[in-house]
Amino acid sequence: MSRRALISVFDKTGIVEFTKELIKNGYEIISTSGTAKLLKENNILFRMAEGALSETDNQVLLKQFEEAEKNHSSGSSSEDYIERIKHLASAYGVEKI
């Protein structure tokens, strides 16, 4: 079984270098839409996650998450986002590290 990494980040600082290191270490890259754009621009091979969060989904969830953080509560929006990412990871056989 190959090792897989699901890449889905808001702050993309350093993600290109990080992803290249994952590939060097034998990982297959699976990406959500917003991160996929950057990977493609940098000629990094990846598989697009079906059912991935769209950039609009990411923006809406991020705003909800930021609001929840401002109010010092975990909020269901951040929990929903995390659950959606966990579901994608599970669907692609990505192990938690």
C-alpha positions as CSV (number, residue, x, y, z in Angstrom):
1,M,0.0,0.0,0.0
2,S,1.4,3.4,-1.0
3,R,1.6,6.2,1.5
4,R,-0.7,9.1,0.9
5,A,-0.8,12.7,2.1
6,L,-3.9,14.9,1.9
7,I,-2.8,18.5,1.4
8,S,-5.4,21.1,2.3
9,V,-4.1,24.4,3.8
10,F,-5.2,28.0,4.1
11,D,-1.8,29.5,4.7
12,K,0.3,28.1,1.8
13,T,3.6,29.4,3.0
14,G,6.2,26.7,2.5
15,I,3.7,24.1,1.2
16,V,5.5,23.7,-2.1
17,E,8.8,22.7,-0.5
18,F,6.9,20.5,2.1
19,T,5.0,18.7,-0.6
20,K,8.2,18.1,-2.6
21,E,9.8,16.5,0.5
22,L,6.7,14.3,0.9
23,I,7.1,13.1,-2.7
24,K,10.8,12.4,-2.2
25,N,9.8,10.3,0.7
26,G,7.4,8.2,-1.3
27,Y,4.1,9.9,-0.6
28,E,1.3,10.1,-3.2
29,I,-0.2,13.6,-2.9
30,I,-4.0,14.2,-2.8
31,S,-5.1,17.9,-2.8
32,T,-8.1,19.9,-2.3
33,S,-9.0,22.6,-4.9
34,G,-7.4,25.7,-3.4
35,T,-4.1,24.0,-2.7
36,A,-4.2,22.1,-6.0
37,K,-3.9,25.4,-7.9
38,L,-0.6,26.2,-6.2
39,L,0.7,22.7,-6.7
40,K,-0.2,22.8,-10.4
41,E,1.5,26.1,-10.8
42,N,4.7,24.5,-9.4
43,N,4.5,21.4,-11.6
44,I,3.9,19.1,-8.6
45,L,2.0,15.9,-9.5
46,F,-1.1,15.2,-7.3
47,R,-4.5,13.7,-7.4
48,M,-7.5,15.9,-6.9
49,A,-9.7,14.9,-4.0
50,E,-13.2,14.1,-5.3
51,G,-15.7,15.9,-3.1
52,A,-13.0,18.3,-2.0
53,L,-14.0,21.6,-0.4
54,S,-14.3,24.3,-3.0
55,E,-12.5,27.6,-2.6
56,T,-15.9,29.2,-1.7
57,D,-16.5,26.4,0.9
58,N,-13.1,27.1,2.4
59,Q,-13.7,30.9,2.5
60,V,-17.1,30.5,4.2
61,L,-15.8,27.9,6.7
62,L,-12.7,30.1,7.4
63,K,-14.9,33.1,8.2
64,Q,-17.1,31.0,10.5
65,F,-14.0,29.6,12.2
66,E,-12.5,33.0,12.7
67,E,-15.8,34.2,14.2
68,A,-15.8,31.2,16.6
69,E,-12.2,32.0,17.6
70,K,-13.1,35.6,18.3
71,N,-15.9,34.5,20.5
72,H,-13.5,32.1,22.3
73,S,-15.7,29.1,21.4
74,S,-14.8,26.1,19.4
75,G,-18.0,26.5,17.4
76,S,-19.6,23.9,15.2
77,S,-18.1,25.5,12.0
78,S,-14.6,24.6,12.9
79,E,-15.7,21.1,14.0
80,D,-17.6,20.7,10.7
81,Y,-14.5,21.7,8.7
82,I,-12.3,19.2,10.6
83,E,-14.9,16.5,10.1
84,R,-15.1,17.1,6.3
85,I,-11.3,17.0,6.1
86,K,-11.2,13.7,8.1
87,H,-13.8,12.3,5.8
88,L,-11.8,13.1,2.7
89,A,-8.6,11.6,4.3
90,S,-10.5,8.4,5.2
91,A,-12.0,8.1,1.8
92,Y,-8.5,8.2,0.3
93,G,-6.8,6.0,2.8
94,V,-4.7,8.7,4.3
95,E,-3.3,7.7,7.6
96,K,-3.2,10.2,10.5
97,I,0.3,11.1,11.6
